[in-house]
Amino acid sequence: MRFTEVLTSHFARLRTGAIAVALGVLAGATTPALAQDNPLGLIDPAVISVGTMGDAKPYAFTTADGGFTGFDIELFLNVAERLGFKKEQVIFTGQEFSALMPSVANGRFDVAAAAIGTTDKRKETVDFSDGYLAGFLTVLTPDAAITDAAGLKGKRLGVVQGTLQEIYAEKNFAGADLVKFPDNNSAVSALNNGTVDAHFLDYEAAKDYAARYPELKVAVNIPSFDAPAGFVVRKGNDALREALNKGLKAAMQDGTWKTLHEKWFPGTPMPDAYLPKP
């Protein structure tokens, strides 16, 4: 749903108090005022609008019918249900990773969900739920000579703009020539046609691409447990953030998180912090 459509919906059917919320957004407010009929401070209190990605398998990706699925999608739907929202009341919209957090900050989406790592820099403009996923940063390449980080020196290394991989590579791979892409699919396409020598992405996505393209190999795995993925919300929307945290905690405690992790990441270790407590 476009921003203008949201405003039209507000003016058409909400009561005087809610109309004032819409006017506040029109005037440039980044966080709708909380009201009795909108306790979570949503753009439209009847739905949760979620920005995500269409090519970040197994976290979030599009299906043949144009819908979205993946670990983050199913986990968010489960958490949203605990908040009282049915599946049809959660609206997913795909876009480039680099635009997700600005879109939440600017009021286009209520939430962003796409395995987005929590960092201090990102928390300057948006807020995060509690962490729900940790993993590895991975180098994918057809070059057998690349077996460790040192092998990237002088190589053209693909990264997706705005990701933890880009941040890490800029800091730690000084000898590599970074080539930035809007998404993993375009980077892997460049990898397959020789435009870049390797691509730096998350482990699960790398594993999936390696299965699809046998010539590509997982060459380097770097643990990354200091920036766990969290759901992104507008700065200061504590009501929504705390509600998501409560839903996440319940999903972990009753085993839902474990079941979804086993489904989407078979064989991948699970942090004890996310598993049910006795």
C-alpha positions in Angstrom: 0.0 0.0 0.0 1.4 3.3 -1.0 1.8 6.2 1.5 -0.8 8.3 -0.3 -3.2 5.4 -0.2 -2.7 5.1 3.5 -3.6 8.7 4.0 -6.6 8.4 1.8 -7.8 5.4 3.9 -7.3 7.4 7.1 -9.3 10.4 5.9 -12.1 8.3 4.5 -12.9 6.2 7.4 -11.2 7.0 10.7 -12.7 9.2 13.5 -11.6 12.7 14.3 -8.8 11.6 16.6 -7.3 9.2 14.0 -7.7 11.9 11.3 -5.4 14.0 13.4 -2.8 11.2 13.3 -3.0 11.2 9.5 -2.5 14.9 9.5 0.5 14.6 11.7 2.1 12.2 9.2 1.2 14.5 6.4 2.9 17.3 8.3 6.1 15.3 8.5 5.8 13.4 11.7 7.8 10.1 11.6 5.8 8.3 14.4 2.0 8.4 14.4 0.7 9.4 17.8 -0.7 6.6 19.9 -4.4 6.5 20.2 -7.0 4.2 21.8 -7.8 2.6 18.5 -4.2 2.4 17.4 -2.2 1.3 20.5 0.8 0.0 18.4 1.3 3.3 16.5 0.8 1.7 13.1 0.4 3.6 9.8 -3.0 1.9 9.4 -4.2 0.3 12.6 -6.0 -2.4 10.7 -2.9 -3.9 9.2 0.9 -4.2 9.7 2.9 -3.1 6.7 6.2 -4.9 6.4 9.1 -4.2 4.1 11.1 -7.2 3.1 13.1 -8.7 0.2 12.1 -11.0 -2.6 15.5 -12.7 -3.2 16.9 -13.4 0.3 16.3 -17.2 0.4 15.7 -18.8 2.9 15.0 -15.7 5.0 12.5 -13.9 2.7 11.7 -14.5 -0.9 8.9 -14.5 -3.4 6.8 -17.6 -4.3 5.5 -18.5 -7.8 2.2 -16.8 -7.0 3.9 -13.5 -6.0 3.5 -14.0 -2.3 6.4 -14.1 0.3 7.8 -16.9 2.4 10.9 -17.8 4.3 12.0 -18.0 7.9 11.6 -14.3 8.6 8.2 -14.2 6.9 6.8 -17.2 8.8 8.3 -16.0 12.1 6.8 -12.5 11.7 3.4 -13.9 10.8 3.5 -16.1 13.9 4.4 -13.1 16.1 1.8 -10.9 14.4 -0.8 -13.5 15.1 0.1 -13.3 18.8 -0.5 -9.6 18.5 -4.0 -10.2 17.2 -3.4 -9.8 13.4 -4.5 -12.5 11.0 -2.3 -13.4 8.0 -4.3 -11.3 5.6 -3.7 -8.3 7.9 0.0 -8.4 7.4 1.0 -6.8 4.1 4.5 -7.6 2.8 6.2 -5.5 0.2 9.6 -6.3 -1.4 12.3 -3.8 -2.2 16.1 -3.5 -2.2 17.8 -4.1 1.1 19.4 -0.6 1.3 16.0 1.0 1.2 14.3 -1.1 3.9 15.5 0.8 7.0 15.0 4.3 5.5 11.5 3.3 4.4 10.6 2.3 8.0 12.2 5.5 9.4 10.2 7.6 6.9 6.9 6.0 7.7 6.4 3.9 4.5 6.4 0.6 6.5 5.7 -0.2 10.1 8.3 -3.0 10.2 11.2 -4.3 8.1 11.9 -8.1 8.3 14.7 -9.5 6.2 17.4 -10.9 8.6 18.5 -7.4 9.3 21.5 -7.3 11.7 21.3 -5.0 14.7 24.2 -2.5 14.9 24.8 0.7 16.8 25.0 2.7 13.6 21.6 1.4 12.4 20.1 2.1 15.8 20.8 5.8 15.2 17.9 6.0 12.8 15.6 3.0 13.6 14.8 0.8 16.6 15.2 -3.0 16.7 13.3 -5.8 18.4 15.2 -8.4 20.4 17.5 -10.5 18.3 16.0 -13.7 16.7 18.8 -15.0 14.4 22.6 -15.2 14.3 24.8 -16.7 11.7 27.9 -16.5 9.5 29.3 -14.1 6.9 30.4 -16.2 3.8 32.5 -15.9 0.7 31.0 -17.6 -2.4 33.3 -18.1 -5.4 34.2 -20.4 -8.3 37.9 -19.6 -7.8 39.6 -22.6 -6.1 42.6 -20.3 -5.2 40.4 -18.4 -2.7 40.4 -20.4 0.5 40.7 -17.7 3.1 40.3 -14.0 3.6 43.9 -13.4 2.5 43.0 -14.9 -0.9 40.6 -11.9 -1.6 43.5 -9.5 -2.0 43.4 -7.9 -5.4 40.1 -9.7 -6.2 36.7 -8.1 -7.2 34.4 -8.9 -4.3 30.6 -8.4 -4.6 28.6 -7.1 -1.6 25.0 -6.0 -1.3 24.7 -2.4 -0.4 23.7 -1.7 3.2 24.4 -5.2 4.5 26.6 -6.4 7.4 28.8 -7.9 4.7 29.5 -4.5 3.1 30.3 -3.0 6.5 32.6 -6.0 7.4 34.3 -6.0 4.0 35.1 -2.3 4.1 36.7 -2.7 7.5 38.5 -6.0 7.0 39.1 -6.7 3.3 41.2 -3.6 2.5 43.0 -5.4 -0.3 39.8 -6.4 -2.1 38.1 -4.3 -4.8 34.5 -4.1 -3.6 31.7 -4.1 -6.2 28.3 -3.1 -4.8 25.0 -4.6 -5.9 21.3 -4.0 -4.9 20.6 -7.6 -4.2 22.1 -11.1 -4.1 20.6 -12.3 -7.4 22.4 -9.5 -9.4 25.7 -10.2 -7.5 25.6 -13.9 -8.2 24.7 -13.2 -11.9 27.9 -11.1 -12.0 29.8 -13.9 -10.3 28.6 -16.4 -12.8 29.6 -14.2 -15.8 33.0 -13.3 -14.4 32.3 -9.6 -13.6 33.3 -10.3 -10.0 35.6 -13.0 -8.5 33.7 -13.7 -5.3 30.5 -12.6 -3.5 30.2 -11.9 0.2 26.8 -12.8 1.7 25.2 -14.7 4.6 25.9 -18.4 5.0 22.4 -19.7 4.4 21.9 -17.8 1.2 25.4 -18.8 0.0 24.5 -22.5 0.7 21.4 -22.1 -1.4 23.3 -20.5 -4.4 26.0 -23.2 -4.2 23.3 -25.9 -4.5 21.9 -24.2 -7.6 25.2 -23.5 -9.2 27.7 -26.4 -8.6 30.6 -24.4 -9.9 30.2 -22.0 -7.0 31.8 -23.0 -3.7 31.5 -21.8 -0.1 35.1 -20.7 0.5 35.2 -18.7 3.8 32.8 -18.7 6.8 33.2 -15.9 9.4 31.1 -16.1 12.6 28.8 -13.2 13.2 27.0 -13.4 16.5 27.5 -9.8 17.6 24.8 -8.3 15.4 21.8 -10.7 15.6 18.9 -10.1 13.2 15.9 -8.2 14.6 12.7 -6.7 13.3 13.1 -3.0 12.5 10.5 -0.4 13.7 10.4 3.4 13.6 12.5 5.2 16.1 10.6 5.7 19.3 7.7 3.3 18.6 8.2 1.5 21.8 4.7 0.1 21.9 5.2 -1.9 18.7 8.8 -2.9 19.6 7.8 -4.2 23.0 4.8 -6.1 21.5 7.1 -7.7 19.0 9.5 -8.6 21.8 6.7 -10.3 23.8 5.6 -12.2 20.7 9.2 -13.3 19.9 9.8 -14.5 23.4 6.6 -16.6 23.3 7.5 -18.1 20.0 10.9 -19.1 21.3 9.5 -20.4 24.6 6.8 -22.7 23.1 9.2 -24.1 20.4 7.8 -22.3 17.4 11.2 -20.6 16.7 12.9 -24.0 16.9 10.5 -25.7 14.5 10.8 -22.9 11.9 14.6 -22.9 12.2 14.7 -26.7 11.6 12.5 -26.2 8.6 14.4 -23.4 6.9 18.0 -24.1 8.2 18.3 -27.9 8.4 21.5 -28.9 10.1 22.5 -25.4 11.1 23.4 -24.9 14.8 20.8 -23.1 17.0 21.8 -20.7 19.7 20.7 -21.8 23.2 19.3 -18.3 23.8 16.5 -18.9 21.3 15.5 -22.3 22.5 12.7 -23.2 25.1 13.8 -22.9 28.7 12.9 -25.7 31.1 
